Structure formats: C-alpha cells, structure tokens
Amino acid sequence: MIIGLSRERKNPPDNRVALSPIQCVALQQRYPQIKVFVEASPTRCFSDDAYREVGIEVVEDLSHCDVIFNIKEVPSEALIAQKTYFFFSHTIKKQPYNRAMLQSILQKNITLIDYEVLRYETGARVLGFGRYAGVVGTYNGLLVYGKKHGLFSLTPAHLSKNYADILTQLLRVNLPNIRIAVTGGGRVSQGALDLLRALQIREVTPNQYLHVRYDEPVFVQLNSPDLYVHPTLTQWDTQHFYKHHGEYKSQFKGYAECTDLLVNGIYWTEDLPRLFEAGDTKDAEKFAPTVIADISCDVAGSVPITYKATSIADPVIGWSRGNQSPCEAYGEDSIDVMAVGNLPNELPRDASEEFGEMLMHKVIPELVVGGSRLIDGATITRGGHLTAHFSYLSDFVAESPE
C-alpha cells in the first residue's frame, strides 16, 4: 500500500498534516508493506526537509499512491482519479460550496472517506481536532480579556512555538478574580478544561458558581443538563433531549449574570435553543460577559452575536450593547467575540501530532486489514457512486454547482 500526504491547497493555507515525519517512520516500521510519500509543500508545519531527514521521500506528484491523506477539502482540479482520499469533505450537510468537488469526486471514480464520520459504534467520533480548538480558543479568550481590560498581554497562539509555550505564558500571568463558564461536553470543551486545569484555576460546580463568591479565578463546566430545561419533564432524559431539542429552553441567563468570560464549545444544531438572545446582552447586570470565546463558531447560532466567523489574523469582532449591532472591538460598550473558525491551525504541530497518533492507532490498522465497519461507515463515495449510507446526497449532487 502506497500512502501519500497531500499538500493543503485551500486559501488561506492550512498548515496541518495527517502524519508528522516521525509518525511516517513509525508507520512504515510497523507495517513493512506500507510506503509513505509526501507531496512538497511551502506551508506545512513540518518542512519538506524534516521529512527528508528521517528518510521519507518528498515528491511533486502523488499519482502513484493508492491512498491520499489530506486535512481540508481538495479542489476539484487537484483530485487524482481512481484514488482513495481521506479528508474533512464538508459535504454531509449538503454544503453548497463543496457540491462541485463532490461531483468531481464521483466523476473521477474516487473513493472518499470522511474523517468526520469515522465513528465508534457508540456514535462518538474517532478523529478530530476539537481538543486543540478548545485549547487555543480558551487561550485566545484569556488573551482578549487581558487586552480588553488592560490587565496583561499574551503572544497570539499562532506566533507561539507550541502548547508548552502558551501554557508557560499563561502561568506567568496574575489572573484577576474572573469567572469563566465553559459550555459543552465534547472534545472542544475537554480542550478548554485541560488548559484551565493546567493553570490550576479552581474548578467549581454549577451550584457553587451561582451562589458562592470567590477571591480567586474560578471556572465551571456547563453541560446540557445545566443549560437546558424542559417545561414539563422533571428528570433529565438525555435521549429525549437529543431527539426533541426544540422542546427545551435555555437557562443560561442565570449563569450569564455572574460570568466574565464565556467559552462556548456547544455542538449546535438549528433545532437547539440558543444560549441567549441578542437582546439579552443590552443589560450588563443581567448579561455580564465582556468577552466570549465562541469556539463552536456557528454564525448566529448558539451565540447569536457571532455575526461572522473571524480569521487568525483578525480574530475579534465587537457587539455594541447599547446599539445592539456590530461595532469595533475593545470599546467600553462592546462585548468582544473571538470566533476563529480554524483554531487548531494556530498550533499546527501539536494538533497534527495528536491527530496522527489517533490516525495511526485507530484508523490505519482498519485500512490495512480491510473489511472495516469503521471505514465502510465513513465512505461517502465508491466506484463512481454514493454509498448506501450517503444516498441522501443524491439530490444534492444532481444540482448544478452554485
């Protein structure tokens, strides 16, 4: 089996990669039948020379490879016919901007396996960059808070060396008695919690967060049972919640009164109530957060004042309490929202290495053996057709590209 690591072609460039140089070496040692080639890239977080130095061949063309690993979507013109591709395709929700790419994949008889739908039998995702999104998003939230209130300065994550570097910077900061609310229960929130725990900030329960005053910084994790309530059910029922989102109401308002920094890691769907409404932000006493790290980054989603996604280069937008409209960030009247959509790319080496470990131990063994339920369930196209799991995309690919 010949595996190729493709260079990323989206703009702005993504610096991540599926396997680090040392992981490529380890993979070939573990599976002598596997040979790895790397497509030359000027932007990858590990340089071409870093691969060459450990004996991995860097090439200009991957057409001799059987399986090609990418991170982001591959432009239609760069897709190589008759190959098997792994990447985040962003097609399973019928995203119109990737319709032409999916049509090209079918026309070129490409087998497409989407990282996003590689799932255990429990439904949990096998691969993802969510943890590092949580780490970087929380760091960015603290950076924005320090800058907004003139308390401290931090080097942006993308200008830092690695995770250890941003952690060292934070450990040197004397944090005020801020109250941080982390929403969600998945990998994103886990990354946020990992960073806050590494800083040895006191973790409190939702009840303590609401009713106890502390003379030190504290944080709380708010999961679905803490955030949502059903008008008639008296006991929390997780299965009912996931099946009937629309029947629930958010009770975040109680927490909003005592939160300085909101770190949002909610996996939001359109039938799930927003954490709050834009109008709630007008009263600073009832809605206290001055900074929101919206890691989920759903435009007008769980955080309705996230009116657009931001970039690593320009990460913060402002929302005027008084005018109830977008404004410049860092003003006295503003709530400042960090809503970067590709946060793991700020620490691409760390994020890539963690991703590569999961890929090596959870996915590639299944690929080598063949006949995998895991891989079959994530295969969107094969033999020029949509697979049975994704036949619902038939009408989507039949439409003309926008």
Buried (B, 14 or more C-beta within 10 A) or exposed (E): BBBBBBBBBEEEBBBBBBBBBBBBBBBBEEBEEBBBBBBEBEEBBBBBEBBEEBEBEBBEEBEEBBBBBBBBBBEBEBBBEEBBBBBBBBBBEBBEEBBBBBBBBBEBBBBBBBBBBBBEEEEEBBBBBBBBBBBBBBBBBBBBBBBBBEBBEBEBBBEBEBBEBBBEBBEEBEBEEBBBBBBBBBBBBBBBBBBBEEBEBEBBEBEBBBEEEEEEBBBBBBBBBBBBEBEEEEEEEEEBBEEEBEBBEBBBBEBBBBBBBBBBBBBBEEEBBBBBEBEBBEEBEEBBBBBBBBBBBBEEBBBBBBBEBBEBEEBBBBBBBEEEEBBEBBBEEBBBBBBBBBBBBBBBBBBBBBBBBBBBEBBBEBBEEEEBEBBBBBBBBBEEEBBEBBEEBEEBBEEEBE
